[in-house]
Amino acid sequence: MADLDALLRDRLAPIGDWQATTLRRAAVLVPLLAVDGVDGLLLVVRPDAARQHAGQIAFPGGMRDADESIVATATRECREETGVDPATLLGALTPRVSSSNILVHAVVGRLTAGAALRPCPREVVRTLWLPLAEAFDETRWHELPPPGGATGAQPATSPHFRHGADLVWGLTGRFLRDLAAALR
């Protein structure tokens, strides 16, 4: 855990300011969470009736409020969606444009082990813990077209990863792949 955090601090970009753009801005937290001493990532599953990204698996995140910083947006959204704040921020991934034409900044942070998750039922159906060893296993990833029902201006393909019955894909998959690349 401490070695991973030090490696991420060394290899990730510092968390800066919002990238200049004419697009709307959002931020996600890529939350590391150790369960029984094993590092993994905490993801949220959106409700099927959600306005945006219905039924999809994502990192906690959302739109910037007023003059919020990237850190303020990412931590507020994590708190609202999961009930917890990150204990430590480790760095940033390269921002990406979503299929909804929003510039999304990703902040990597660590949640306190044993943190009591309290998902917001309006925004989160359930949480999903994905061990890093599985997420970084190259043989589990496939570049595929978006699943049926995908909304927005989807690219022709995106990284797809199956974890049991759950499918991680799209922007979340891209950010996961970016995190794995930073650790190679």
C-alpha positions in Angstrom: 0.0 0.0 0.0 2.6 2.6 1.0 4.9 1.4 -1.8 2.1 1.7 -4.3 1.2 5.2 -3.1 4.8 6.3 -3.4 5.1 4.9 -6.9 1.9 6.7 -7.9 3.1 10.0 -6.5 6.2 9.6 -8.5 4.6 8.6 -11.8 1.3 10.5 -11.9 1.1 14.2 -12.9 0.6 16.7 -10.2 -3.0 17.8 -9.7 -3.2 21.1 -11.4 -5.8 23.5 -12.5 -8.7 23.0 -14.9 -7.5 22.6 -18.5 -8.5 25.5 -20.7 -11.5 24.5 -22.8 -14.8 25.7 -24.2 -16.4 22.4 -23.0 -18.2 21.9 -19.7 -15.9 20.5 -17.0 -16.2 17.5 -14.6 -13.9 15.6 -12.3 -13.8 12.0 -11.0 -11.9 10.5 -8.2 -10.1 7.2 -9.0 -10.4 5.8 -5.4 -7.9 3.2 -4.3 -9.2 1.1 -1.4 -7.4 -1.7 0.4 -9.6 -4.6 1.5 -8.0 -7.2 3.7 -4.6 -5.8 2.7 -5.3 -6.1 -1.0 -5.3 -2.9 -3.1 -8.2 -2.3 -5.4 -10.4 0.4 -6.9 -13.8 1.5 -5.8 -16.3 2.0 -8.6 -20.0 2.9 -8.5 -22.8 1.5 -10.5 -25.3 4.1 -11.8 -29.1 3.5 -11.6 -30.8 2.2 -14.8 -33.0 5.3 -14.6 -30.2 7.8 -14.4 -30.3 10.7 -16.8 -26.7 10.3 -17.8 -24.8 7.0 -18.1 -27.7 4.8 -17.0 -26.6 1.5 -15.6 -22.9 2.1 -16.2 -20.0 1.5 -14.0 -18.0 4.6 -13.2 -15.6 6.3 -10.8 -17.4 8.7 -8.4 -17.5 12.1 -10.1 -19.5 14.8 -11.7 -19.8 18.4 -12.9 -17.8 21.3 -11.5 -19.8 23.7 -9.3 -19.2 27.4 -9.8 -15.5 28.1 -9.2 -14.5 24.8 -7.6 -11.1 23.4 -8.1 -10.5 19.9 -9.6 -9.8 18.5 -6.1 -12.9 20.2 -4.6 -15.1 18.7 -7.4 -13.6 15.2 -7.2 -13.8 15.0 -3.4 -17.3 16.5 -3.2 -18.6 14.1 -5.8 -16.9 11.1 -4.0 -18.4 12.2 -0.7 -21.9 12.7 -2.2 -21.9 9.4 -4.1 -20.1 7.0 -1.6 -20.3 8.9 1.7 -16.5 9.0 2.1 -13.6 11.5 1.4 -10.2 10.4 0.2 -7.6 10.3 2.9 -4.7 11.0 0.5 -4.5 12.4 -3.0 -1.8 10.9 -5.1 -1.8 12.7 -8.5 -3.8 13.1 -11.7 -4.3 11.2 -14.9 -4.5 13.0 -18.3 -7.9 14.7 -18.8 -10.2 13.1 -21.4 -13.3 14.2 -23.3 -16.4 12.1 -22.5 -19.0 10.9 -25.0 -21.2 13.7 -23.6 -18.6 16.2 -24.8 -17.4 17.1 -21.2 -13.7 17.5 -20.3 -13.2 15.1 -17.4 -10.2 15.4 -15.0 -9.3 12.3 -13.0 -7.7 12.6 -9.5 -6.2 9.4 -8.0 -6.7 9.1 -4.2 -6.7 6.6 -1.5 -9.7 6.0 0.8 -9.1 4.9 4.4 -9.2 1.1 4.7 -12.4 0.1 6.4 -14.2 3.3 5.5 -17.9 3.0 6.0 -19.4 3.4 2.5 -22.8 5.1 2.4 -23.8 5.1 -1.3 -26.4 7.8 -2.3 -29.3 5.7 -3.7 -30.3 8.5 -6.1 -26.9 8.3 -7.8 -25.5 4.8 -7.0 -27.2 1.4 -7.1 -24.2 -0.3 -5.5 -20.4 0.0 -5.2 -18.0 -2.4 -6.8 -14.5 -3.2 -5.6 -12.1 -4.3 -8.3 -8.7 -5.7 -7.2 -5.8 -4.0 -9.0 -4.3 -7.4 -10.0 -7.5 -8.1 -12.0 -7.8 -4.6 -13.4 -4.2 -4.6 -14.6 -4.3 -8.1 -16.2 -3.8 -7.3 -19.9 -5.5 -10.6 -21.0 -8.8 -9.4 -19.5 -9.1 -6.3 -21.6 -10.6 -6.1 -25.1 -11.1 -3.2 -27.5 -14.8 -3.4 -28.5 -17.7 -1.3 -29.8 -19.9 0.3 -27.2 -22.6 -1.9 -25.7 -26.2 -1.5 -27.1 -28.0 1.4 -25.7 -24.9 3.5 -25.2 -25.7 7.3 -25.5 -23.6 10.3 -26.6 -21.0 10.5 -29.3 -19.3 7.2 -28.7 -16.0 6.3 -30.3 -16.0 3.3 -32.6 -14.4 1.2 -29.8 -13.3 1.5 -26.2 -11.5 -0.7 -23.7 -13.9 -3.3 -22.1 -13.2 -5.4 -19.0 -15.6 -7.9 -17.5 -15.6 -8.5 -13.7 -18.2 -11.2 -13.0 -21.5 -9.9 -14.5 -20.2 -6.3 -14.5 -18.8 -4.6 -17.6 -16.3 -1.7 -17.3 -15.9 0.2 -20.5 -15.8 3.7 -22.1 -14.2 6.6 -20.3 -13.9 4.6 -17.1 -12.1 1.9 -19.0 -9.8 4.5 -20.5 -8.9 6.0 -17.2 -8.3 2.5 -15.8 -6.0 1.8 -18.7 -4.2 5.1 -18.1 -3.6 4.2 -14.5 -2.3 0.8 -15.4 0.1 2.4 -18.0 1.4 4.8 -15.3 2.4 1.8 -13.2 4.1 -0.2 -15.9 
